[in-house]
Amino acid sequence: MYRLAEYGTMRDIGNARRMTIKMNKIHIRSEVLEETTWDLSDLFATDAQWEQELLSLPDAAADIETFKGTLGQSAGQLLACLDAREALQERIGKTAAYARLKQSEDSTNPVNIENAAKAGDILSNLSSSLSFVNSEIVSLPEGTIEKYLSELPGLEPYKRSLERLIEEKAHRLSPETEKVLASLGEVLDSPYRIYQRGKLADMTFDEVFDGEDQARPLSWSFYENNYEMSPDTKLRRSAYSSFCETLNQYKNTFAEGYAAEVKKQVVLSRLRGYEDVTDMLLAPQQVSKEMYNNVLDIIQKELAPHMRRLAALKKRELGLDKLMFCDLKAPLDAEFSPAITYDEACTLIREALDVLGPEYGEIVERAFNDRWVDYADNAGKSTGAFCSSIYGAHSYILISWANNMRGAFTLAHEVGHAGHFMLAGKYQRLTNTRPSLYFIEAPSTMNEMLLADHLLNRSENPRMRRWVILQLLNTYYHNFVTHLLEGELQRRVYALASNDKPITAKTLSELKGAILSEFWGPELVVDEGAKLTWMRQPHYYMGLYPYTYAAGLTASTAAAQKIREEGQPAVDRWLEALKSGGSLAPQELMKLAGVDMSGPEPIRTAVAYVGSLVDELERLYS
């Protein structure tokens, strides 16, 4: 059996050096091993088969258009239309995912780019063709939907989506306008694609030098997955300098793209009659402004002192003259940094998630054994990590493996998304599969909590406990700091845009610099590169997504504590919440798991828990 406690000696240092040597070359996609890539043939055996399905979708949409003007005839007619649309949406989901995943694995491949564009055009037209369904439903006489629901039990699976649609009636535009907006979907989503294209296909970086004056290649992935966490201060800072120098060359173009995204949302919110853009973006999340602001305000205010203590500890233990932004992820104990292969990480994660039972465990086994995971590192591959879950198929996970234990936590996180959506897809109809964004990061961060607990329970070694606590703090840093401060930037940007203030590179850099300075205080040097951090995250193009990482981690922190205290009953409640998918509002889902997010208490409790981790870390280093 794999034992993490056996690691942490010279074996780790040797592995790390061998890994660095392998990084002398940035591989193209055709050079990576097939077993390190995902198997998209589970969706379509070939590009030709995918294209055939793509081209057949408009005919299927035309069949649904025959329902136009008939939804008020009877409950049965409405049900037939909704069933036909749901079946088509499942086909669309698989087709769109295939194009998206191909582009994510290699955006330098012109075929992938061409196919993604082709899919985007056709899918936008499909969205336009199907827009009549919602428009016609909200135009039905008051009380019609309620009457239909009482008459026909077969409509029950659609009850929640129908009721939410009626609630949004005041913000729906005319059917003609909704159709036009739907047809422009590909155009309206272009800021995100332009950002990704510039980031993954166009940016190049100068080579950098490590502490032994050896030249190292630099890519976006190499920086964020390796160099940013390097114990070699010269390499870490050299890579940061080169990385930021390239970012700076693109800042005005990236700012223009983000400004277009923000302006789009502001204009849409005004067209739809919302009080402001925040109300519009929170509406699909079913989250009140109070819940939204609680997450941003409480964590920033109450977490900052704990993180400043952690920063001071890092500066002291690393013997740094000053703590720069690029030093925040430097390892505190570089000589005890367990290297881990992908296969070893899979074994560790299986063990940690065994507490969730056999049904969940089967999903984990399939993910690792059936090539659901793409962990190769190649040019043009999307940075970071994500899980794409396709109803009627299965989840796909993207990650670039760097042989470090932080990657194990990231993999466990993405497996959390996979487990969630596979269970939701098994027990819910497509229409009720996806929950609110407010809950969506809870299942993923729960897995990180379980992995940390598993590691802590296996070792009494003070150095090992110190290391695991650092991994936990990395999780909280990622969700409670990185993503939360992204959320704060969004809040300030939308406030400016709502008052018709221009969004420029200068504005974004000044805002980001101010936010970092306010949070970290004098412990951190906020240099010009740190101010460009707004260029590094794609989440700004996904609505009010960043703050939900903190909301989800707050819920998973509380639920994980209940699992520690109660055992199986708490596990059963958690699994029930996962299986419920999007059939309940986010607060109801969290209550099902035993967590009440209606007030600030869980947020304060989670922040206090982070403070206790810093307390223990300070004791272990004293």
C-alpha positions in Angstrom: 0.0 0.0 0.0 1.2 3.5 -0.8 2.4 5.3 2.3 2.9 9.1 2.2 4.8 9.0 5.4 7.6 7.1 3.5 8.2 10.2 1.5 9.8 13.5 2.5 13.5 12.5 2.3 16.1 12.8 -0.3 13.9 10.8 -2.6 11.7 13.8 -2.9 14.5 16.2 -3.8 15.8 13.7 -6.4 12.4 13.3 -7.9 11.9 17.1 -8.0 15.3 17.5 -9.8 14.5 14.8 -12.3 11.1 16.4 -12.9 12.8 19.8 -13.5 15.2 18.3 -16.0 12.2 16.9 -18.0 10.9 20.4 -18.2 13.7 21.4 -20.6 11.2 20.8 -23.4 7.6 21.9 -23.9 5.9 19.0 -25.6 3.4 19.3 -28.4 0.2 17.2 -28.1 1.4 14.4 -30.5 4.4 13.8 -28.3 2.6 13.0 -25.0 1.7 9.4 -24.0 -1.9 8.3 -24.9 -2.5 7.0 -21.4 -2.0 10.5 -20.0 -4.8 11.8 -22.1 -8.6 11.5 -21.9 -10.6 9.2 -24.1 -13.1 11.4 -26.0 -14.2 8.4 -28.1 -16.8 7.8 -25.3 -18.5 10.9 -26.8 -17.7 10.4 -30.5 -15.5 7.8 -32.1 -14.1 10.2 -34.7 -14.3 13.9 -35.7 -16.3 12.8 -38.7 -18.9 11.2 -36.4 -19.0 14.3 -34.3 -19.5 16.5 -37.4 -22.3 14.3 -38.6 -24.1 14.7 -35.3 -23.5 18.4 -35.3 -25.0 18.8 -38.7 -28.1 16.8 -37.8 -29.0 19.0 -34.8 -30.7 21.7 -36.8 -33.2 19.2 -38.3 -34.0 18.0 -34.8 -34.5 21.6 -33.7 -36.9 22.2 -36.6 -39.0 19.3 -35.4 -39.4 21.0 -32.0 -40.3 24.3 -33.7 -43.5 22.5 -34.9 -44.7 23.0 -31.3 -44.6 26.8 -31.8 -47.9 28.4 -31.0 -49.4 25.2 -29.4 -48.1 25.2 -25.8 -51.3 26.8 -24.6 -53.5 24.0 -26.0 -53.0 21.5 -23.2 -50.7 20.2 -20.5 -49.9 17.2 -22.7 -48.7 19.4 -25.5 -46.4 21.3 -23.2 -45.0 18.1 -21.8 -44.3 16.7 -25.3 -42.5 19.9 -26.2 -40.4 19.9 -23.0 -39.5 16.2 -23.4 -38.4 16.8 -27.0 -36.3 19.8 -26.0 -34.7 18.0 -23.2 -33.7 15.1 -25.5 -32.2 17.5 -27.9 -30.4 19.4 -25.1 -28.7 16.1 -24.1 -27.4 15.7 -27.7 -26.3 19.3 -27.8 -24.5 18.9 -24.6 -22.4 16.0 -25.9 -21.7 17.7 -29.2 -20.7 21.0 -27.6 -18.5 19.3 -25.0 -16.6 17.3 -27.6 -15.6 20.5 -29.5 -14.8 22.4 -26.2 -12.7 19.5 -24.8 -10.7 19.1 -28.1 -9.9 22.8 -28.0 -8.9 22.7 -24.3 -6.5 19.9 -24.9 -4.7 21.8 -27.7 -5.7 25.3 -28.8 -2.7 25.4 -31.2 -4.3 22.8 -33.4 -6.1 24.6 -36.3 -8.6 21.8 -36.7 -9.7 22.1 -33.1 -10.1 25.8 -33.5 -12.1 25.4 -36.7 -14.4 22.8 -35.2 -15.0 24.9 -32.1 -16.0 27.8 -34.3 -18.2 25.6 -36.5 -19.9 24.2 -33.4 -20.4 27.7 -31.9 -22.1 29.0 -35.0 -24.6 26.0 -35.2 -25.2 25.9 -31.5 -26.0 29.7 -31.4 -28.6 29.1 -34.2 -30.1 26.2 -32.2 -30.4 28.4 -29.2 -32.2 31.0 -31.3 -34.5 28.3 -32.7 -35.5 27.0 -29.3 -35.9 30.4 -27.6 -39.6 30.4 -28.5 -40.3 27.7 -25.8 -39.5 29.9 -22.8 -41.0 33.0 -24.4 -44.2 31.2 -25.1 -44.4 29.7 -21.6 -44.1 33.1 -19.9 -46.7 34.6 -22.2 -49.3 32.0 -21.2 -52.3 33.4 -19.2 -51.6 33.7 -15.5 -52.3 30.5 -13.7 -52.0 28.3 -16.8 -48.7 26.6 -15.6 -50.1 26.0 -12.2 -53.2 24.4 -13.7 -51.1 22.2 -16.0 -48.9 21.0 -13.1 -52.0 19.9 -11.1 -53.5 18.2 -14.2 -50.6 16.2 -15.4 -48.1 14.4 -13.0 -45.7 13.9 -16.0 -44.8 17.6 -15.7 -43.5 17.2 -12.2 -39.8 16.9 -13.2 -40.2 20.3 -14.9 -42.0 22.0 -12.0 -39.0 23.7 -10.5 -37.7 25.1 -13.9 -41.2 26.2 -14.9 -41.8 28.0 -11.6 -38.4 29.7 -11.9 -39.2 30.8 -15.4 -42.4 32.4 -14.3 -40.5 34.2 -11.5 -38.2 35.7 -14.2 -41.2 36.8 -16.3 -40.7 40.4 -15.5 -37.2 40.4 -16.9 -38.0 38.5 -20.1 -38.0 40.6 -23.3 -40.3 40.1 -26.3 -40.0 36.7 -28.1 -38.4 38.4 -31.1 -35.8 40.1 -29.0 -35.0 36.9 -27.0 -34.6 35.1 -30.3 -32.2 37.8 -31.6 -30.1 37.7 -28.4 -30.0 33.9 -28.5 -28.8 34.0 -32.1 -26.0 36.3 -31.0 -24.8 33.9 -28.4 -21.5 33.1 -30.2 -20.8 36.9 -30.6 -21.7 37.7 -27.0 -19.4 34.9 -25.7 -16.5 36.1 -27.8 -14.6 38.0 -25.1 -13.9 34.8 -23.3 -12.7 33.0 -26.4 -10.5 35.9 -27.3 -9.0 35.8 -23.8 -8.3 32.1 -24.1 -6.9 32.4 -27.6 -4.5 35.2 -26.6 -3.5 33.3 -23.4 -3.0 29.9 -24.8 -2.1 30.3 -28.5 -0.3 33.6 -28.8 1.7 34.3 -25.7 5.4 33.3 -25.6 7.8 33.8 -22.7 11.6 34.2 -22.5 13.5 31.4 -20.9 14.5 31.9 -17.2 17.4 30.9 -15.0 17.5 28.9 -11.8 19.8 29.2 -8.8 22.5 27.2 -10.6 22.2 29.5 -13.6 20.7 26.8 -15.7 18.3 28.0 -18.4 14.7 26.8 -18.1 11.8 27.1 -20.6 8.8 29.1 -19.5 5.1 28.6 -20.4 1.9 29.7 -18.7 1.5 26.1 -17.4 5.1 25.8 -16.2 4.9 29.0 -14.3 1.6 28.3 -12.5 2.1 24.6 -11.9 5.8 24.5 -11.1 7.9 27.7 -10.9 5.4 29.7 -8.8 5.8 27.0 -6.1 9.6 26.5 -6.5 11.8 26.6 -3.4 14.5 28.1 -5.6 14.0 31.8 -5.0 16.0 32.9 -8.0 14.0 30.6 -10.3 10.7 31.6 -8.8 11.4 35.4 -9.0 13.1 35.1 -12.5 10.1 33.2 -13.8 7.7 35.7 -12.3 9.6 38.6 -13.9 9.6 37.0 -17.3 5.9 35.9 -17.0 4.8 39.4 -16.0 6.8 41.0 -18.7 4.8 39.1 -21.3 1.5 39.8 -19.5 2.3 43.5 -19.6 2.6 43.4 -23.4 -1.0 42.2 -23.7 -2.6 44.2 -20.9 -4.5 46.7 -23.1 -5.9 44.0 -25.4 -7.0 41.8 -22.5 -8.5 44.8 -20.7 -10.5 45.7 -23.8 -11.8 42.2 -24.0 -12.8 42.1 -20.3 -14.4 45.6 -20.6 -16.5 44.2 -23.5 -17.7 41.4 -21.2 -18.6 43.8 -18.4 -20.4 46.2 -20.7 -22.4 43.3 -22.2 -23.6 42.3 -18.8 -24.4 45.9 -17.8 -26.4 46.5 -21.0 -28.3 43.2 -20.6 -29.2 44.0 -17.0 -30.7 47.4 -18.1 -32.5 45.8 -21.0 -34.1 43.3 -18.7 -35.1 45.8 -16.1 -32.9 44.7 -13.2 -32.0 47.2 -10.5 -28.4 46.6 -11.3 -26.1 44.1 -13.0 -25.4 42.3 -9.7 -29.1 41.5 -9.3 -29.2 40.0 -12.8 -26.1 37.8 -12.3 -27.2 36.6 -8.9 -30.7 35.7 -10.1 -29.8 32.3 -11.7 -27.8 31.5 -8.6 -30.9 32.1 -6.4 -28.7 34.1 -4.0 -29.6 37.3 -2.3 -27.3 40.3 -2.3 -26.9 39.9 1.5 -25.6 36.3 1.0 -23.3 37.5 -1.7 -21.9 40.5 0.3 -21.6 38.4 3.5 -19.1 36.1 1.8 -17.0 39.0 0.3 -17.1 41.3 3.4 -16.8 38.9 6.3 -14.0 36.8 4.8 -11.9 39.8 3.7 -12.2 41.5 7.1 -11.8 38.5 9.4 -9.4 36.4 7.3 -6.8 39.1 6.6 -5.2 39.0 10.1 -4.7 35.3 9.9 -3.2 35.4 6.4 -0.9 38.3 7.4 0.4 36.1 10.2 1.0 33.3 7.7 2.8 35.7 5.4 5.1 36.9 8.2 5.9 33.3 9.1 6.8 32.5 5.5 9.0 35.5 5.2 10.8 34.6 8.4 11.2 30.9 7.7 12.4 31.4 4.1 14.9 34.1 5.2 13.5 36.6 2.6 14.5 40.2 2.7 11.0 41.1 1.6 7.9 39.0 0.7 6.9 39.6 -2.9 3.6 38.5 -4.5 5.5 35.7 -6.3 6.7 34.3 -2.9 3.2 33.6 -1.5 3.2 30.0 -2.9 6.8 29.2 -2.1 7.0 26.0 0.1 7.8 26.6 3.7 9.7 23.3 4.1 11.2 22.6 0.7 13.2 19.6 1.9 10.0 17.9 2.9 7.9 18.2 -0.2 6.6 14.8 -1.1 6.9 14.1 -4.8 4.1 11.9 -6.0 3.3 10.3 -9.3 -0.2 10.4 -10.9 -0.8 6.7 -10.1 0.2 7.2 -6.5 -2.1 10.2 -6.2 -5.0 8.1 -7.6 -4.4 5.4 -4.9 -4.2 8.1 -2.2 -7.4 9.7 -3.3 -9.3 6.4 -3.5 -8.3 5.7 0.1 -9.3 9.2 1.2 -12.8 9.1 -0.4 -13.6 5.6 0.7 -15.6 7.1 3.5 -18.2 8.2 0.9 -19.2 4.6 0.2 -19.2 2.2 -2.7 -21.4 4.1 -5.1 -19.2 7.1 -5.0 -16.1 4.9 -5.0 -17.2 3.3 -8.3 -17.3 6.7 -9.9 -13.7 7.4 -8.7 -12.5 4.1 -10.0 -14.0 4.7 -13.4 -12.5 8.2 -13.6 -9.0 6.8 -13.0 -9.3 3.6 -14.9 -11.3 4.6 -17.9 -9.3 7.7 -19.0 -11.7 10.4 -17.8 -8.6 12.4 -16.8 -6.2 14.3 -19.2 -3.1 15.0 -17.1 -0.5 15.4 -19.9 1.4 18.7 -20.1 1.6 20.1 -23.7 1.7 23.3 -25.6 -1.7 24.9 -26.2 -3.4 23.0 -23.3 -5.8 25.0 -21.1 -4.1 26.1 -17.9 -5.4 25.2 -14.4 -7.8 22.4 -14.0 -11.5 21.8 -14.6 -14.1 19.1 -14.7 -16.6 19.0 -17.6 -19.6 16.7 -16.8 -21.8 15.6 -19.8 -25.3 14.3 -19.1 -25.8 10.9 -20.6 -22.1 10.3 -20.8 -19.6 11.0 -18.0 -17.3 13.6 -16.6 -13.9 14.6 -18.1 -11.1 16.2 -16.0 -8.3 18.4 -17.3 -5.1 18.9 -15.2 -1.4 19.2 -16.0 0.5 16.8 -13.7 3.6 18.2 -12.1 4.5 15.4 -9.7 3.8 17.4 -6.6 1.3 16.8 -3.8 -0.6 20.0 -4.5 -1.6 18.3 -7.7 -3.2 15.5 -5.7 -5.4 18.0 -3.9 -6.3 19.6 -7.2 -7.2 16.2 -8.7 -9.3 15.3 -5.6 -11.1 18.6 -6.1 -12.0 17.9 -9.7 -13.0 14.3 -8.8 -15.4 16.0 -6.4 -17.1 17.8 -9.3 -17.2 14.5 -11.2 -18.7 12.6 -8.3 -21.3 15.3 -7.8 -22.5 15.5 -11.3 -22.4 11.7 -12.0 -24.6 11.2 -8.9 -26.9 14.1 -9.9 -27.1 12.8 -13.4 -28.0 9.3 -12.2 -30.9 10.5 -9.9 -32.2 13.6 -11.7 -33.5 14.5 -15.1 -31.3 16.7 -17.2 -33.4 19.7 -16.4 -32.7 19.2 -12.6 -29.0 18.2 -12.8 -27.1 21.4 -12.4 -27.3 23.2 -9.0 -26.7 26.9 -8.3 -23.1 28.1 -8.6 -23.4 29.0 -4.9 -23.3 25.3 -4.1 -21.2 24.0 -7.0 -17.8 24.3 -5.3 -18.9 22.6 -2.1 -18.5 19.0 -3.3 -15.1 19.7 -4.8 -13.6 21.3 -1.7 -15.2 18.6 0.5 -12.9 16.1 -1.2 -9.9 18.3 -0.4 -11.0 18.3 3.3 -11.3 14.5 3.2 -7.9 14.1 1.6 -6.3 16.3 4.3 -8.1 14.4 7.1 -6.9 11.1 5.6 -3.3 12.3 5.5 -3.5 13.7 9.1 -5.0 10.5 10.4 -2.1 8.4 9.0 0.8 10.2 10.7 1.7 11.6 14.0 5.0 12.9 12.6 5.1 16.7 13.5 6.8 17.5 10.2 4.2 15.6 8.2 1.3 17.2 10.2 2.9 20.6 9.5 3.1 19.8 5.8 -0.5 18.6 5.5 -1.7 21.8 7.4 0.1 23.8 4.7 -1.8 21.9 2.0 -5.0 22.7 3.8 -4.0 26.3 4.0 -3.3 26.2 0.2 -6.9 25.1 -0.3 -8.1 28.0 1.8 -5.7 30.4 0.1 -7.0 29.3 -3.3 -10.7 29.7 -2.4 -10.7 32.3 0.4 -8.0 34.5 -1.0 -7.3 34.1 -4.7 -10.9 33.6 -5.8 -12.4 35.8 -3.1 -10.2 38.7 -4.1 -11.2 38.1 -7.7 -14.8 38.4 -6.5 -14.0 41.7 -4.9 -12.4 43.0 -8.1 -15.6 42.0 -9.9 -17.7 43.8 -7.4 -15.7 47.0 -7.8 -15.5 46.7 -11.6 -19.3 46.3 -12.0 -19.9 49.2 -9.6 -17.7 51.4 -11.9 -19.3 50.1 -15.1 -22.8 50.6 -13.7 -21.9 54.3 -13.4 -20.6 54.3 -17.0 -17.0 54.6 -15.9 -14.5 53.2 -18.5 -12.7 49.9 -17.7 -9.1 50.1 -18.8 -5.9 48.2 -18.1 -4.8 51.1 -15.8 -8.1 51.0 -13.9 -8.0 47.2 -13.5 -4.3 47.2 -12.4 -5.0 50.0 -9.9 -8.1 48.2 -8.5 -6.2 44.9 -8.2 -3.2 46.6 -6.5 -5.5 48.3 -4.0 -7.4 45.1 -3.2 -4.1 43.2 -2.6 -2.7 46.0 -0.4 -5.9 46.3 1.7 -5.9 42.5 2.3 -2.2 41.8 2.9 -1.2 45.1 4.5 2.5 45.9 4.9 3.5 42.2 4.9 3.4 42.0 1.1 5.2 44.0 -1.6 2.5 44.6 -4.2 4.7 45.2 -7.3 3.5 46.0 -10.8 3.4 42.3 -11.7 1.0 41.6 -8.8 -1.3 44.3 -10.2 -1.6 42.3 -13.4 -3.1 39.3 -11.7 -6.5 40.3 -13.2 -5.1 38.9 -16.5 -4.5 35.4 -15.1 -8.0 34.1 -14.4 -10.8 33.1 -16.9 -13.4 33.3 -14.1 -14.2 37.0 -14.8 -15.9 35.8 -18.0 -18.3 33.5 -16.1 -20.6 35.8 -14.3 -20.3 36.1 -10.5 -18.4 32.8 -10.3 -15.2 33.6 -8.3 -16.9 34.4 -4.9 -18.8 31.1 -5.1 -15.5 29.2 -4.4 -15.5 30.8 -0.9 -19.2 30.0 -0.5 -18.7 26.4 -1.4 -15.6 26.0 0.8 -17.6 27.5 3.7 -20.3 24.9 3.3 -17.8 22.0 2.9 -15.9 23.1 5.9 -19.0 22.8 8.0 -20.2 19.6 6.4 -16.7 18.0 6.8 -16.8 18.8 10.5 -20.2 17.1 10.8 -18.7 14.0 9.1 -15.8 14.0 11.6 -18.3 14.3 14.5 -21.2 12.1 13.4 -19.8 9.7 10.9 -22.2 7.8 8.6 -25.4 9.9 9.2 -23.5 13.0 8.1 -22.1 11.1 5.1 -25.6 10.0 4.1 -26.9 13.6 4.3 -24.0 14.8 2.1 -24.6 12.1 -0.5 -28.3 13.0 -0.5 -27.4 16.6 -1.3 -25.2 15.5 -4.1 -27.9 13.3 -5.6 -30.4 16.1 -5.5 -28.5 18.0 -8.2 -30.4 21.2 -9.1 -33.8 20.0 -7.8 -33.4 22.3 -4.8 -32.3 25.9 -4.2 -28.7 26.3 -2.8 -29.8 27.1 0.7 -32.0 24.0 0.8 -29.2 21.8 -0.6 -26.9 23.0 2.1 -29.5 22.5 4.8 -30.0 19.0 3.5 -26.3 18.5 4.2 -26.7 20.0 7.7 -25.4 23.5 6.9 -27.5 26.7 7.3 -26.0 29.5 5.1 -28.8 32.0 5.7 -26.7 33.9 8.2 -23.0 34.8 8.7 -22.2 32.1 11.3 -20.8 29.4 9.0 -18.6 31.9 7.3 -17.2 33.1 10.6 -16.7 29.5 11.8 -14.8 28.6 8.6 -12.5 31.7 8.9 -11.9 30.8 12.6 -10.9 27.3 11.5 -8.3 28.8 9.1 -7.0 30.9 12.1 -6.7 27.7 14.1 -4.6 26.1 11.3 -2.3 29.1 11.3 -2.1 28.9 15.1 -1.0 25.2 14.9 1.5 26.0 12.1 3.1 28.8 14.2 3.4 26.4 17.1 5.0 23.7 14.9 7.5 26.3 13.7 8.3 27.8 17.1 
